[in-house]
Amino acid sequence: MIWVITFCSAVMLGLDYKVATRLFGGASSTKAKCYLGVVWFVDVMPLIYHIVGYCLPDNSTLSVMISMWIHFGYMVAAIARQPLNIAILLSNEVAARLLGAAVWIVAAGICFYGMAITRTNYTVRQVEIVSDRLPQSFDEYRVVHISDLHIGTMLNPEIELAEVVEICNELNGDIVAFSGDIINIRQEEITPQIEATMRRLKARDGVYAVMGNHDIGICIKDSITYTPEENTRLLVEKQRRCGWRVVMDSTEYIHRSNDSIALTGISFTKEQKEQRHSAKAADMEIEHAYDGVPAETFNITLSHIPQHWDDIVAQKRADLTLSGHVHAMQMKLPTKEGRGISPSRILYKRWSGLYEEQGRWLYINDGIGCIMYPMRLGTPPEITVLTLKRMEP
């Protein structure tokens, strides 16, 4: 992501120089220098932050929140401003420049709307999974799927999480499946108040969770006084105190009458850190998570990153895989058909919604919380209800 920001900033620095030359007859006048000083600072705000952040001994929840607002300001004041720059460079007409300014105002307004409204516009999506492998006792079984809470970067974590929990409970699910990234940096984000709210999340057969990349402490730099391993251990303890069943590279069974289905959890590992935003994750052995699971047993697998699905399908393991991680980059242009248009298409082979291949399904939840910037454009926070239905063979 830093390379994308660097490229965008370089382009904008050049455009702003040309704009100053056009407006002030050159870049050497006092007015031009003052203008360039302001706009160039805006253009490089994220780069300055990343340089400063690199020198800090550790990341903190506060520093990450500051980073989010810097990136938000960058999108509003720098990226959204470019239509005005283009209008100035292409025309001397006042009307053209007013149009460019209007487009900037509209784009900035959309960003503020995504921050103030869409960011907490929790949306429930209904999905049906029909399989002849599903036992009769599990016909109409309801899985409430949530992902990527990122509690440390919620603006009002106690209020926002309480609303998510209330919606989930009202959906009357048989299980709640959480596919990772409950925190952003460290387990202290789970305060006693947050724990109390988490404890209220209920389902008939329990709440199941896996570890995401943020949960295992890969963003912690000060590993001497606070190790990622200790962070993970304490985080898992807190989740289990709340009654959540954290499934770590293993399988549990859910029983109904004389039937059962299997639920497997695949945890994110440090070895996958560099490939977490790649089309394919680093090769890793996932077979042991399914040890002893009969081939005929209907299986739900929780895997934070969707890139595992190729291996899961190749090994003919999960009937339904539930993932998160991508967030659709919190930016999506909805279309009448399909998943919409999102920059996440560039990085990920599968990035949002339901996929089916060889009679097996993958669902990628767009997540609840935010990273990078505190807004969602066309990608409201998602709570999914997947209803499993038996199809007679």
KALINKA-V133785 format. One record per residue. N is the residue number from 0. SS is DSSP state (H for helix, E for strand, L for the rest). OMEGA is omega in whole degrees, -180 to 180 (999 if undefined). Layout:
BEGIN
n: (N,N)
ss: (SS,SS)
omega: (OMEGA,OMEGA)
END
This chain:
BEGIN
n: (0,1,2,3,4,5,6,7,8,9,10,11,12,13,14,15,16,17,18,19,20,21,22,23,24,25,26,27,28,29,30,31,32,33,34,35,36,37,38,39,40,41,42,43,44,45,46,47,48,49,50,51,52,53,54,55,56,57,58,59,60,61,62,63,64,65,66,67,68,69,70,71,72,73,74,75,76,77,78,79,80,81,82,83,84,85,86,87,88,89,90,91,92,93,94,95,96,97,98,99,100,101,102,103,104,105,106,107,108,109,110,111,112,113,114,115,116,117,118,119,120,121,122,123,124,125,126,127,128,129,130,131,132,133,134,135,136,137,138,139,140,141,142,143,144,145,146,147,148,149,150,151,152,153,154,155,156,157,158,159,160,161,162,163,164,165,166,167,168,169,170,171,172,173,174,175,176,177,178,179,180,181,182,183,184,185,186,187,188,189,190,191,192,193,194,195,196,197,198,199,200,201,202,203,204,205,206,207,208,209,210,211,212,213,214,215,216,217,218,219,220,221,222,223,224,225,226,227,228,229,230,231,232,233,234,235,236,237,238,239,240,241,242,243,244,245,246,247,248,249,250,251,252,253,254,255,256,257,258,259,260,261,262,263,264,265,266,267,268,269,270,271,272,273,274,275,276,277,278,279,280,281,282,283,284,285,286,287,288,289,290,291,292,293,294,295,296,297,298,299,300,301,302,303,304,305,306,307,308,309,310,311,312,313,314,315,316,317,318,319,320,321,322,323,324,325,326,327,328,329,330,331,332,333,334,335,336,337,338,339,340,341,342,343,344,345,346,347,348,349,350,351,352,353,354,355,356,357,358,359,360,361,362,363,364,365,366,367,368,369,370,371,372,373,374,375,376,377,378,379,380,381,382,383,384,385,386,387,388,389,390,391,392)
ss: (L,H,H,H,H,H,H,H,H,H,H,H,H,H,H,H,H,H,H,H,H,H,H,H,L,L,L,L,L,H,H,H,H,H,H,H,H,H,H,H,H,H,H,H,H,H,H,H,H,H,H,H,H,H,H,L,L,L,L,L,H,H,H,H,H,H,H,H,H,H,H,H,H,H,H,H,H,H,H,L,L,H,H,H,H,H,H,H,H,H,L,L,L,H,H,H,H,H,H,H,H,H,H,H,H,H,H,H,H,H,H,H,H,H,H,H,L,H,H,H,L,L,E,E,E,E,E,E,E,E,E,L,L,L,L,H,H,H,L,L,E,E,E,E,E,E,L,L,L,L,H,H,H,L,L,L,H,H,H,H,H,H,H,H,H,H,H,H,H,H,L,L,L,L,E,E,E,E,L,L,L,L,L,L,L,L,H,H,H,L,L,H,H,H,H,H,H,H,H,L,L,L,L,L,L,L,E,E,E,L,L,L,L,L,L,L,L,L,L,L,L,L,L,L,L,L,L,H,H,H,H,H,H,H,H,H,H,H,H,H,H,L,L,E,E,E,L,L,L,E,E,E,E,E,E,E,L,L,E,E,E,E,E,E,E,E,L,L,L,H,H,H,H,H,H,L,L,L,L,L,L,L,L,L,L,L,H,H,H,H,L,L,L,L,L,L,L,L,E,E,E,E,E,L,L,H,H,H,H,H,H,H,H,H,L,L,L,L,L,E,E,E,E,L,L,L,H,H,H,H,E,L,E,L,L,L,L,L,L,L,E,L,L,H,H,H,H,L,L,L,L,L,E,E,E,E,E,L,L,E,E,E,E,E,L,L,L,L,L,L,L,L,L,L,L,L,E,L,L,L,L,E,E,E,E,E,E,E,E,E,L,L,L)
omega: (-179,179,176,179,179,179,-180,-179,179,178,-178,176,179,179,-179,177,180,178,179,178,-179,-176,-171,178,-180,-177,-174,-179,-180,180,-180,-180,178,179,-179,179,-180,-173,178,176,178,-178,-174,-179,-179,-180,177,-180,-178,177,178,-180,178,-178,-180,-178,-179,171,174,177,179,-178,178,177,177,179,180,-179,175,179,176,177,178,-179,-178,-171,-178,-176,-178,-179,-172,174,176,177,-178,179,179,-177,-175,-173,172,-177,179,-178,-180,-179,175,177,178,178,179,178,177,-179,179,-180,177,178,177,178,179,177,178,178,-172,-173,-174,-176,180,178,-172,-174,178,178,-180,-179,177,175,-177,-175,175,178,-178,178,-178,-178,-178,176,-177,177,-174,178,175,-173,173,-177,167,177,-179,-173,-177,179,167,-179,176,-168,-178,-178,-176,179,179,179,178,-179,-179,180,-180,-179,179,-179,171,-178,173,170,167,179,180,-173,165,-176,175,180,177,-179,-171,-172,177,176,176,-180,175,179,178,177,-180,178,178,-178,-179,180,-173,170,-175,-177,172,178,-178,-177,172,179,173,-177,178,-177,-175,171,-178,179,179,-179,-178,-174,178,-179,-178,-175,174,-180,178,177,-179,-179,-179,179,179,177,-179,180,-179,175,179,180,178,177,-180,-175,-173,178,-179,-176,172,-176,177,-172,172,-177,179,-178,176,169,-178,174,-177,176,176,-176,171,-180,180,-179,-178,-172,-174,-177,-173,177,179,179,178,179,177,178,176,-178,179,-175,-176,178,-178,-178,175,-179,180,-177,-177,-177,176,-173,169,179,172,178,-174,-178,-178,-178,177,-170,178,180,-179,179,-179,180,178,-176,-172,169,180,177,180,-177,176,167,-169,-177,-168,-175,179,-176,-178,173,-177,175,-179,179,177,-173,-175,-179,-177,176,178,175,-176,-174,-169,176,177,-167,-179,172,-171,175,179,180,178,178,179,-172,171,173,179,179,-178,173,-178,-173,-177,167,177,178,-173,179,175,-180,180,-178,-179,177,-167,167,-174,171,177,179,-179,-180,179,172,-179,-178,999)
END
